[in-house]
Structures are given as structure tokens and as C-alpha cells.
Amino acid sequence: MVANTNGFKRIAIEPVTRVEGHGKVTLLLDEQNRVHQARLHIVEFRGFERFILGRPFWEVPVLVQRLCGICPVSHHLAAAKAMDRIVGGEKLTPTAEKMRRLMHYGQFFQSHALHFFHLVSPDILFGGIEDPFAGFSADPALRNVIAVAAKFPELAVQGVMMRKYGQEVILRTAGKKIHGTGAIPGGINKNLTIAERDFLLKDVEQMIKWSHGALKIAKDYTVKHLTKLAPFGSFDSSHMSLIRADGAMDLYHGGLRAITADGKKIFDHVDYQKYTDYIAEEVRPWSYMKFPFIKSIGPENGWYRVGPLARLNTADFIDTPAAEAARKEFMAVTKGKPNNVSMAYHWARMIELLHSIEKIRELLNDKDLQGQDLVTRGQRREETVGLIEAPRGTLFHHYRVDKHDQVTMANLIVSTTNNNEPMNRAVQKVAQDHLSGKKEITEGLLNHIEVVIRAYDPCLSCATHALGQMPLVVELVDAAGNLVDRKTKGG
């Protein structure tokens, strides 16, 4: 879509395709097609922080996961971890914690498989042998999972079956594949039966084999084309994630660690109950997404990246052997320094895919999953923070609950919100490097911008939250298109 705005030509990429949720990109170009502004806009509004006010706290883990059908387990578990503290049950029984972790790794496995095989693979698989960007400009009719299935049927089947397996893990731990109820304040409502364990074990080795194959595709693509991919939407940035007490990557629990672009610690092993001492948020008028930043640095330069790339950069090691070997290969490319290449997100994501299935195999062989001690209770609290690493990055759930058990405050900083500023910078850089000054802005060139957005695997539905009031604007226009009257409320 093209329009004129204050002397500039406005191009809108609407909607951004092959991402979860609805968003658009707007570009402002001058007469020579030089890019003066490029922004990623989230055009839907959800407002779950308001919807759940007044609801009893035990409903929250089930309610908030309605934010999303792709990563509901992440919201379910983050909210459950928060509500654990409301009932004083944060020291879970071994069965409860391991069941939740199994649910969580099932979520990672299905989400990462879905993103790589269904959403990203067309950009990679339809590229030329020497040109990593060839797939970005391929025929739009080929840039979808149907075309992938036609040309690479074995890979398509693998992608479908891997996601199905992750969903089967979720079904047997959460009770449902989507919007389950397995995690409750202080624990879980079911264990894993022997029959369920054996059902999942019979396919786990095949999933590990396929995960190695997916990792090889992502690694080979990145390493072979590293010289060209390195500047594509890339920039130095800080990184943040949860980290285990011994420095290992931990997707379920730990302390917060943030590092600079060259690997220096900004803060380390921070208790996330105190996250507001370290992280703040700002609002900008052109987006429903907030812009988080590290307080000690400030809003201008305190933004950071989260997700697979950040987690590999912040972790000292991974506690499963195959994924740790892959992590070492990944870090060797940058000689042990943080990797700031945006397109390396795909390689990092497949390392996490492999780690997730390794953890699933490990947990399935743990007899604690058949335990009967499912729930614990302790000292009651009225304010709580639940934090977890979602597939897309660090996820914050912050609540207050009154003496009547009703939620009085809720604030969510979701993974994609944490990546808001980096995604906008990536969009700006790709637009400047690949579109600015071109005589013709083709669909293939515009897809370059979508490619870098997809590297972050954004979940735009989850991320649409705003501080303050939602403005209501009503305009009355006559038959000729002239504005007759305009009223604004809450702007």
C-alpha cells in the first residue's frame, strides 16, 4: 500500500506475514526512494491486564493463556509461578516441578519446530546456492509451507510430526494441547502415568534424530553465508535471560542476567521478584507495544534482546550434551564473544530445539513423574512476580491480589515486548541497507524486512499491551470524504 505523508511516500507492509498475530511495517521514502523512517506497528489491542482485574487469583493461570494459541503454556506457567507465591507454595514438590518442566519443554519443542519448518523454511530452502538472499525474493507462491511440502516432502513431514510430538507432551502434562489446566497455584493437578510415559518414550529417539537434522540445516545456512548474513539487520546490543545458579541455561527458573554487546555483566543472578529495580518500560504513541529498558543505562541505550540468541549469549553452558556441543560450535564463530547477528537466531533456536528434546527424554525416565505429592502451601502473600523463559524470550507476569483473593493489578512484559526496540532497529537497518535509494521497491525487497522480523519469531498477539488509557477516536465523514466532525476520548 502506498500513500503520501507530509511530502514523503508512505509504503505499508500490511500484514506482516508468517508471524503469530497482526502487525504492519510503514516506510517513509523521499523522491529518490531514500528511507527516512521505518517502523514496526502492532495494530491489534488485547488488554489482558485489565480483563483479569477482579478475577480470583486461582483463575489467572487459565485465563491469561488465552492471550495466545501458539505459546499458551508459557503464560500458563508464568502465571502459575506467580500464584505459587500467593499461596506460599513456590517450593514445589519434585513431581510438580518436573511435570511443569516437561510441559515447558514440550512447549519449546513444538513452538520452535512450528516456527522453523512452517514459517521460516521457505526463506531458507528456496534460496540460491551462493546467495542467501535469493529465497527472500523468490516467487511469493513458493514462500509458504505448501510449497515446502511439495519440494521437500520429508522435511515437511518432519516439521508436522515434531510439532505434533510437542503437543502430545503438552496434552499429557496440561490436560489439553491448547489452553490446558495442568499447573495450579502451588503445584499441578495430575502426574504422568506409566502408559503416558511409554507413549511419549516410543518416539523420543526419532525426535532427537530429526532435531539434529533441523539444527544442521540452520547451522549450515548460517555458517556458509555468514559474511553476507552478518550485517543483515544486525547491530550490537545487550542481551538478557534467566540463568541457573551455576551459570547454565535454564528455561524454567533462575536469576536474571544481562550482558553488554561484548559480554560484560550489567547485572547477574538478580532475583526477579525485584525486577522493577532493574527494568522499566516506556510508551510511544505509534505502538501498542511497550518499550522496556535497563534502568541503569536509560531508555535511549538500555534496550536489550531476549530469546534464543540472547540465551546462548548469556549462558555459561547448557546441561544436555548434544546441545552443549552445538552451543560451543555456535560460540566459536564469534570466538566466545556474544553473537549479535540477527539471522543467527535461527541457529540458536534449533540448538534449543535439540536441548528441549534431550530434556524431555531425561524427564520421561525420571520416576518422580509418577509421584503422588502434587501440591504445597505456605505463607500467603499479596504481591508476586512469575518469570519464565518462553520460546521467544523472557516473560514477566506481575500481580497483586487483595484479601478477598481478587486480582487488583496485573502487568505483563512478554517476550516480544522485550524485543520491541531491537525489532524496530532491525527493520530500520534492513530498509536502509536493501531498499533505500532503489529505483523500484519490489515485493521481494519488502520481504527482506519481513525476513528479519521473522528471525525474532514475534508473537504479536501476546505483545499488544499499553500503559495508560486506550484512546477512542470517532470521526464523521460525509459522502464526499470530507471530515465533518471528530471526537476523542482518553487520548
Secondary structure, 3 states (H helix, E strand, C coil): CEEEECCEEEEEECCCCCCECCEEEEEEECCCCCEEEEEEEECCCCCHHHHCCCCEHHHHHHHHHHHCCCCHHHHHHHHHHHHHHHCCCCCCCHHHHHHHHHHHHHHHHHHHHHHHHHHHHHHHHCCCCCCCCHHHHCCCCCCCHHHHHHHCHHHHHHHHHHHHHHHHHHHHHHCCCCCCCCEECCEECCCCCHHHHHHHHCCHHHHHHHHHHHHHHHHHHHHHCHHHHCCCCCCCCEEEEEECCCCECCCCCCEEEEECCCCCEEEEEECHHHHHHCEEEECCCCCCCCEEEECCCCCCCCCEECCHHHHHHHCCECCCHHHHHHHHHHHHCCCCCCCCCHHHHHHHHHHHHHHHHHHHHHHHCCHHHHCCCCECCCCCCCEEEEEEEECCEEEEEEEEECCCCEEEEEEEECHHHHCHHHHHHHHHHHHHHHHCCCCCCCHHHHHHHHHHHHHCCCEHHHHCCCCCCCCEEEEEECCCCCEEEEEEECC
